[in-house]
Structure formats: C-alpha cells, structure tokens
C-alpha cells in the first residue's frame, strides 16, 4: 500500500518544527520562492539540493499521424516554449541511493 503524499500544510508544519520558525513563516517562504522561480525561469532558477527550473524553446517538427482518418499524413507541429525541471544529482542520490 502506497503512502499518500504530504499536503502543503503538512510540509509547512514539518519544516517549521525542524527549522524553528512558525508555520505561517514557512508558508510565506514557499510562496516567495515560487514567485521568484516564476519570474526567473526564463534564465535558470536553481532550488539548491532539489533541481533547476528552466524555459526551453522546442523547434518546429514534423510528425506522422498514426491513428484516425489522417493516419499516414505528415503534419507540422509549430515551435513552442516549455518549462523543464531537471532533478539535481544530490536529490537523485538521496532518493535512489548512490550509484556505484
């Protein structure tokens, strides 16, 4: 049976106890960090020990339709911007265990 994920309130409570601040201050920190990440994602925003958020450009590409009435047709998918999250090596090692 899988454990359910923590809620925002539960995370704030646990971090507030661990760091010695109020739950409200922990919640304000999360909101400020999220706002900062949103504004700086076009460059690269690093969350130390967790990973990086960055905005990337996907070029236009061709795709062959596999299903439906247009099966076999080739269509163009236009270029677009995507938000990517890259998990830090430290986080991978902590979660999965260090690789030998």
N, C-alpha and C positions, 0 to 999 in steps of 0.2 A: 504494500500500500504506500503510495507516494505522499510525502508531507506537503501540505499546502504552502504556498508562498506567503511571505510576510506582507502585511499591508503597510501603507505609508506611515500610519500611526504607530504600528508595532516597531518599524525600523527606527523612527524618531525616538521612541521610548527607549529602546535598547542602546542606541548611540548616545542619547542624553545621559543615561546612567553610567555608561562606560567612560565618557569624557568628563562628566561632572558639570553639565550645563542643563538648562531647563529644556523640556520637550518643545516648548514654543521656539526657543533659540535654535534647536536642531532643525525644526521645520523651516524656519526662516533661512537657515544656511542652505537647505536643499533648494528652496525657491530661488535664492540668489545665485547659486551655482548653475541651476537650469537656465536662468535668464542670461547669465554670462556665456554659457555654452551656445545658446541660440544665436547670440549676437556675434560670436567669434567662430562659428562653424565654417564660414566661408574660407578661413585660413586653415587652421587645425586647432581644435580645442582638446587639450590633454587632461584627463582626470587621473591624477597620479595613482599608480597601482591598479587601475581598472582598465583604461584604454583611451583611445582617441576617437573623436567625432570629427568628420571632415566632409566637405561638399565636393563631389566629383562630377565631371562632365562625361556623360555617356555619348559617344558619337552615334550618328545615324547608322543604321544597319539594315541588311536585307534579311527577311525571314520567309521560309517556305511554309505555307499553310498545310497543316497535317490533317485537319478534320473539317467537316461541314461541307457546304456547297462549293466553297472556294478551295477545296483540297487540291494541292499541286501548284497553286498560284504562288508567285513570289510577291511579297509586299515590302514596302519600305517602312521602317519604324523610325520616326524622327528623333533627332538628338534631344537629350533632356538632362536635367540635373538630378542627382540622387544624393541622399545623405547616407554615409557609410560609418559604421562603428567598427573599429579594429581593436580586438581584445589584446591587452598587454601581456607580454610573456610572463611577467610575475603573477598575473591573475590565472593564466593557464596552468602554470606550475603549481600554484596553491590549490587549485580546484582538481586538476587531473593527476597531480603528483609529478615530480621532476622526471624527465626522460633521461635514460642512461645512454 
